[in-house]
Amino acid sequence: MKENMSRMLLLVPRMYTEAEFMRLVGTLPGDFESKTLEFWDYVNDKLQVFTNRVKRVYRDEVYQFGEEALAYLSSIDRSNYLVVKKLVESGAVFESTEDSMLVSESKAWLEMVESQPLNAVASEFYQETVRERDGYVSKRIGETLADDEVGVLFIEPSRRITLDERFKIIKVCRFDPADYLRSWQIQRALSK
């Protein structure tokens, strides 16, 4: 009886886009552009070691495949797009990662939460939809990343995926974008 071989997932808690950062905090720190460049340069450098070994690429919010997925990513996150494009050009498949209905539903709940911050019901529904999205992403990776393959997942830092013990997960980031965001929130709060 042959044992299942492990699968390797390079987990990149991706840097926030300018639009995401503005939505979450309302302003950008003066070093946002340089920190973004530092972050993606580091990720790009580390992924070069795996260039011809990465077989699958996943990215939160992406529910398209291949070229269509690349075009969509280019429209929402140019920095992440450039890294993914290199991996695809080296033979990786850009997988559909999320369910379009769950993405739309969570965006609708998020808009309601942002317009009505004290609405506990909307907040709970938003959190539940994000949990469902996380479960869907985990399932997609489990279905598509084969034994002995290497995959890369680019995902918003607060998201949590769960994979079984057959997956070896390696986190790739120079700094945690969520920590950078929280640090800026604290700096802003203290300066008021």
Backbone hydrogen bonds in HBPLUS format (Angstrom, degrees):
<---DONOR---> <-ACCEPTOR-->    atom                        ^
c    i                          cat <-CA-CA->   ^        H-A-AA   ^      H-
h    n   atom  resd res      DA  || num        DHA   H-A  angle D-A-AA Bond
n    s   type  num  typ     dist DA aas  dist angle  dist       angle   num
A0148-ASP N   A0006-SER O   3.04 MM 142  5.76 151.9  2.12 132.3 140.0     1
A0007-ARG N   A0166-ARG O   2.79 MM 159  6.18 154.3  1.85 153.5 161.3     2
A0168-LYS N   A0007-ARG O   2.65 MM 161  5.98 163.9  1.67 160.7 166.2     3
A0008-MET N   A0149-GLU O   3.04 MM 141  6.36 163.9  2.07 161.8 164.5     4
A0151-GLY N   A0008-MET O   2.84 MM 143  6.28 156.6  1.89 156.8 164.7     5
A0009-LEU N   A0168-LYS O   2.81 MM 159  6.13 163.0  1.83 156.2 160.3     6
A0170-ILE N   A0009-LEU O   2.95 MM 161  6.31 161.1  1.98 153.2 158.3     7
A0010-LEU N   A0151-GLY O   2.76 MM 141  6.11 170.6  1.77 155.6 156.0     8
A0153-LEU N   A0010-LEU O   2.88 MM 143  6.22 161.0  1.92 155.7 160.1     9
A0011-LEU N   A0170-ILE O   2.76 MM 159  5.85 152.6  1.83 138.7 148.0    10
A0172-VAL N   A0011-LEU O   2.82 MM 161  5.91 161.2  1.85 150.2 151.7    11
A0012-VAL N   A0153-LEU O   2.77 MM 141  5.94 175.4  1.77 170.9 169.8    12
A0014-ARG N   A0012-VAL O   2.80 MM   2  5.31 111.5  2.27 116.3  98.4    13
A0155-ILE N   A0012-VAL O   3.01 MM 143  6.36 162.2  2.05 155.4 159.4    14
A0014-ARG N   A0155-ILE O   2.91 MM 141  5.51 124.4  2.22 128.4 140.9    15
A0021-PHE N   A0017-THR O   2.95 MM   4  6.16 167.4  1.96 157.1 160.4    16
A0022-MET N   A0018-GLU O   2.92 MM   4  6.10 162.1  1.95 151.5 156.5    17
A0023-ARG N   A0019-ALA O   2.96 MM   4  6.13 154.4  2.03 145.1 152.2    18
A0024-LEU N   A0020-GLU O   2.97 MM   4  6.20 151.5  2.05 148.8 156.3    19
A0025-VAL N   A0021-PHE O   2.85 MM   4  5.95 154.6  1.91 153.9 160.6    20
A0026-GLY N   A0022-MET O   2.72 MM   4  4.41 127.8  1.99 111.7 128.0    21
A0032-PHE N   A0029-PRO O   3.08 MM   3  5.30 163.5  2.10 118.6 118.6    22
A0035-LYS N   A0031-ASP O   2.80 MM   4  5.92 159.0  1.85 160.9 167.6    23
A0036-THR N   A0032-PHE O   2.86 MM   4  6.00 154.7  1.93 149.4 156.4    24
A0037-LEU N   A0033-GLU O   3.02 MM   4  6.24 162.2  2.05 148.1 152.6    25
A0038-GLU N   A0034-SER O   2.88 MM   4  6.05 160.4  1.92 145.0 150.9    26
A0039-PHE N   A0035-LYS O   2.85 MM   4  5.99 160.2  1.89 146.9 152.3    27
A0040-TRP N   A0036-THR O   3.03 MM   4  6.26 175.0  2.03 158.4 157.9    28
A0041-ASP N   A0037-LEU O   2.90 MM   4  5.92 155.5  1.96 150.1 157.4    29
A0042-TYR N   A0038-GLU O   3.07 MM   4  6.16 159.1  2.12 145.4 150.6    30
A0043-VAL N   A0039-PHE O   3.04 MM   4  6.37 165.8  2.06 153.4 157.0    31
A0044-ASN N   A0040-TRP O   2.89 MM   4  5.91 166.5  1.91 146.5 150.9    32
A0045-ASP N   A0041-ASP O   2.92 MM   4  6.04 157.7  1.97 144.9 151.2    33
A0046-LYS N   A0042-TYR O   2.93 MM   4  6.21 163.2  1.96 156.0 160.0    34
A0047-LEU N   A0043-VAL O   2.88 MM   4  6.05 157.2  1.94 155.0 161.4    35
A0048-GLN N   A0044-ASN O   3.16 MM   4  6.28 129.4  2.43 139.4 150.8    36
A0048-GLN N   A0045-ASP O   3.31 MM   3  5.36 140.5  2.48  96.4 107.0    37
A0050-PHE N   A0047-LEU O   2.87 MM   3  5.30 140.6  2.03 109.6 120.9    38
A0051-THR N   A0048-GLN O   3.19 MM   3  4.82 167.7  2.20 101.8 105.3    39
A0053-ARG N   A0050-PHE O   2.76 MM   3  5.02 146.7  1.87 116.6 128.0    40
A0054-VAL N   A0050-PHE O   2.97 MM   4  5.89 140.4  2.13 173.2 170.7    41
A0055-LYS N   A0150-VAL O   2.76 MM  95  5.73 163.3  1.79 160.6 163.1    42
A0093-VAL N   A0055-LYS O   2.90 MM  38  6.02 165.4  1.92 129.3 131.1    43
A0152-VAL N   A0056-ARG O   2.94 MM  96  6.45 145.6  2.06 146.2 156.6    44
A0057-VAL N   A0093-VAL O   2.85 MM  36  6.06 149.8  1.94 158.1 154.6    45
A0095-GLU N   A0057-VAL O   2.89 MM  38  5.91 152.4  1.97 159.2 166.3    46
A0058-TYR N   A0152-VAL O   2.77 MM  94  6.07 156.8  1.82 166.7 170.8    47
A0154-PHE N   A0058-TYR O   2.93 MM  96  6.20 163.0  1.96 141.5 145.1    48
A0062-VAL N   A0059-ARG O   3.16 MM   3  5.75 158.1  2.21 136.0 139.8    49
A0060-ASP N   A0154-PHE O   2.99 MM  94  6.51 155.9  2.05 163.1 170.8    50
A0097-THR N   A0062-VAL O   2.89 MM  35  5.62 146.2  2.00 139.7 149.4    51
A0098-GLU N   A0062-VAL O   2.90 MM  36  5.79 154.8  1.97 142.3 146.6    52
A0069-ALA N   A0065-PHE O   3.00 MM   4  4.95 153.9  2.07 116.3 119.4    53
A0066-GLY N   A0094-PHE O   3.16 MM  28  5.11 143.6  2.30 158.3 152.6    54
A0069-ALA N   A0066-GLY O   3.07 MM   3  5.24 117.5  2.48  98.9 113.9    55
A0070-LEU N   A0066-GLY O   2.95 MM   4  6.33 154.1  2.02 150.8 158.9    56
A0071-ALA N   A0067-GLU O   2.92 MM   4  6.16 161.1  1.96 150.7 155.2    57
A0072-TYR N   A0068-GLU O   3.01 MM   4  6.23 158.7  2.06 145.4 151.2    58
A0073-LEU N   A0069-ALA O   2.90 MM   4  6.11 167.6  1.91 153.2 156.6    59
A0074-SER N   A0070-LEU O   2.90 MM   4  6.08 156.8  1.95 150.2 156.7    60
A0075-SER N   A0071-ALA O   3.20 MM   4  6.46 140.5  2.37 138.9 148.4    61
A0075-SER N   A0072-TYR O   2.99 MM   3  5.20 127.3  2.28 100.2 114.2    62
A0076-ILE N   A0072-TYR O   3.21 MM   4  6.59 133.2  2.44 144.7 157.4    63
A0076-ILE N   A0073-LEU O   3.13 MM   3  5.25 135.1  2.34  99.1 111.1    64
A0077-ASP N   A0073-LEU O   2.80 MM   4  5.68 159.6  1.84 163.1 165.7    65
A0081-TYR N   A0077-ASP O   2.92 MM   4  6.08 157.1  1.97 154.2 161.9    66
A0082-LEU N   A0078-ARG O   3.06 MM   4  6.32 154.6  2.12 151.1 155.1    67
A0084-VAL N   A0080-ASN O   2.99 MM   4  6.26 167.7  2.01 157.8 161.3    68
A0085-LYS N   A0081-TYR O   2.75 MM   4  5.86 163.4  1.78 158.6 163.3    69
A0086-LYS N   A0082-LEU O   3.36 MM   4  6.49 154.2  2.43 135.3 140.4    70
A0087-LEU N   A0083-VAL O   3.30 MM   4  6.66 157.0  2.36 145.5 151.2    71
A0088-VAL N   A0084-VAL O   2.91 MM   4  6.22 159.8  1.95 158.5 164.3    72
A0089-GLU N   A0085-LYS O   2.87 MM   4  6.07 158.5  1.92 150.0 156.3    73
A0090-SER N   A0086-LYS O   3.07 MM   4  6.28 125.8  2.38 135.7 149.3    74
A0090-SER N   A0087-LEU O   3.12 MM   3  5.07 136.4  2.31  93.4 105.9    75
A0092-ALA N   A0087-LEU O   3.07 MM   5  5.60 163.3  2.10 142.3 138.5    76
A0091-GLY N   A0088-VAL O   2.96 MM   3  5.18 159.6  2.00 112.8 114.7    77
A0103-VAL N   A0099-ASP O   3.03 MM   4  6.31 157.2  2.08 156.6 163.8    78
A0104-SER N   A0100-SER O   2.99 MM   4  6.17 165.7  2.01 148.4 152.1    79
A0105-GLU N   A0101-MET O   2.87 MM   4  6.02 159.9  1.91 147.7 154.0    80
A0106-SER N   A0102-LEU O   2.91 MM   4  6.03 162.8  1.94 146.6 151.0    81
A0107-LYS N   A0103-VAL O   3.01 MM   4  6.21 153.7  2.08 147.2 154.6    82
A0108-ALA N   A0104-SER O   3.00 MM   4  6.23 153.6  2.07 147.3 154.4    83
A0109-TRP N   A0105-GLU O   2.97 MM   4  6.28 161.5  2.00 152.7 157.4    84
A0110-LEU N   A0106-SER O   2.85 MM   4  5.99 154.2  1.92 143.7 151.5    85
A0111-GLU N   A0107-LYS O   2.96 MM   4  6.19 156.4  2.02 146.2 151.7    86
A0112-MET N   A0108-ALA O   3.13 MM   4  6.43 154.2  2.20 144.3 151.0    87
A0113-VAL N   A0109-TRP O   2.87 MM   4  6.18 157.6  1.92 151.1 157.6    88
A0114-GLU N   A0110-LEU O   2.86 MM   4  6.09 160.5  1.89 154.0 159.0    89
A0115-SER N   A0111-GLU O   2.99 MM   4  6.17 145.9  2.11 141.9 150.9    90
A0116-GLN N   A0112-MET O   2.79 MM   4  5.86 135.9  1.98 145.1 157.6    91
A0119-ASN N   A0116-GLN O   2.92 MM   3  5.52 166.7  1.94 131.2 132.7    92
A0123-SER N   A0119-ASN O   3.13 MM   4  6.37 159.5  2.17 148.5 154.7    93
A0124-GLU N   A0120-ALA O   2.92 MM   4  6.11 156.9  1.97 146.7 152.4    94
A0125-PHE N   A0121-VAL O   2.93 MM   4  6.21 162.8  1.96 154.8 159.4    95
A0126-TYR N   A0122-ALA O   2.87 MM   4  6.06 154.8  1.94 148.1 155.4    96
A0127-GLN N   A0123-SER O   2.96 MM   4  6.22 165.9  1.98 150.9 154.0    97
A0128-GLU N   A0124-GLU O   2.92 MM   4  6.12 157.4  1.97 148.9 155.4    98
A0129-THR N   A0125-PHE O   2.96 MM   4  6.13 156.4  2.02 146.8 152.7    99
A0130-VAL N   A0126-TYR O   2.98 MM   4  6.29 154.3  2.05 151.9 159.2   100
A0131-ARG N   A0127-GLN O   2.97 MM   4  6.26 154.0  2.04 145.8 152.9   101
A0132-GLU N   A0128-GLU O   2.94 MM   4  6.26 152.2  2.02 145.6 153.4   102
A0133-ARG N   A0129-THR O   2.87 MM   4  6.17 152.3  1.95 145.0 153.0   103
A0134-ASP N   A0130-VAL O   2.84 MM   4  6.15 157.6  1.89 150.9 156.8   104
A0135-GLY N   A0131-ARG O   2.95 MM   4  6.23 155.7  2.01 146.8 153.2   105
A0136-TYR N   A0132-GLU O   2.91 MM   4  6.17 151.8  1.99 146.1 154.1   106
A0137-VAL N   A0133-ARG O   2.88 MM   4  6.18 161.4  1.91 156.7 160.8   107
A0138-SER N   A0134-ASP O   2.99 MM   4  6.20 164.7  2.01 149.7 153.8   108
A0139-LYS N   A0135-GLY O   2.96 MM   4  6.15 157.5  2.01 145.0 151.3   109
A0140-ARG N   A0136-TYR O   2.87 MM   4  6.15 160.6  1.91 153.7 158.8   110
A0141-ILE N   A0137-VAL O   3.00 MM   4  6.26 163.3  2.03 155.8 159.5   111
A0142-GLY N   A0138-SER O   2.99 MM   4  6.20 162.0  2.02 148.1 153.5   112
A0143-GLU N   A0139-LYS O   2.89 MM   4  6.14 143.9  2.02 148.3 158.4   113
A0144-THR N   A0140-ARG O   2.98 MM   4  6.09 144.6  2.11 147.9 156.6   114
A0145-LEU N   A0141-ILE O   2.94 MM   4  5.56 166.7  1.96 151.2 153.7   115
A0149-GLU N   A0146-ALA O   3.06 MM   3  5.46 147.8  2.17 137.1 134.0   116
A0159-ARG N   A0156-GLU O   3.00 MM   3  5.71 161.9  2.03 128.2 134.0   117
A0167-PHE N   A0164-ASP O   3.11 MM   3  6.05 166.9  2.13 127.4 130.1   118
A0179-ASP N   A0176-ASP O   2.96 MM   3  5.34 124.5  2.28 108.4 122.1   119
A0180-TYR N   A0176-ASP O   3.16 MM   4  6.56 155.1  2.23 151.6 159.1   120
A0181-LEU N   A0177-PRO O   2.94 MM   4  6.19 157.8  1.99 148.9 154.3   121
A0182-ARG N   A0178-ALA O   2.94 MM   4  6.16 166.5  1.95 149.7 153.1   122
A0183-SER N   A0179-ASP O   2.87 MM   4  5.99 158.2  1.92 148.3 154.7   123
A0184-TRP N   A0180-TYR O   3.12 MM   4  6.35 154.4  2.19 144.3 150.3   124
A0185-GLN N   A0181-LEU O   2.97 MM   4  6.29 153.5  2.04 149.8 157.8   125
A0186-ILE N   A0182-ARG O   2.91 MM   4  6.18 158.4  1.95 153.2 158.4   126
A0187-GLN N   A0183-SER O   2.94 MM   4  6.17 162.9  1.97 148.5 153.5   127
A0188-ARG N   A0184-TRP O   2.96 MM   4  6.13 159.7  2.00 147.3 152.5   128
A0189-ALA N   A0185-GLN O   2.96 MM   4  6.19 156.4  2.02 145.4 152.1   129
A0190-LEU N   A0186-ILE O   2.90 MM   4  6.11 159.3  1.94 156.3 161.3   130
A0191-SER N   A0187-GLN O   3.09 MM   4  6.21 136.8  2.28 139.9 150.9   131
A0192-LYS N   A0189-ALA O   3.40 MM   3  5.54 160.6  2.44 102.5 108.1   132
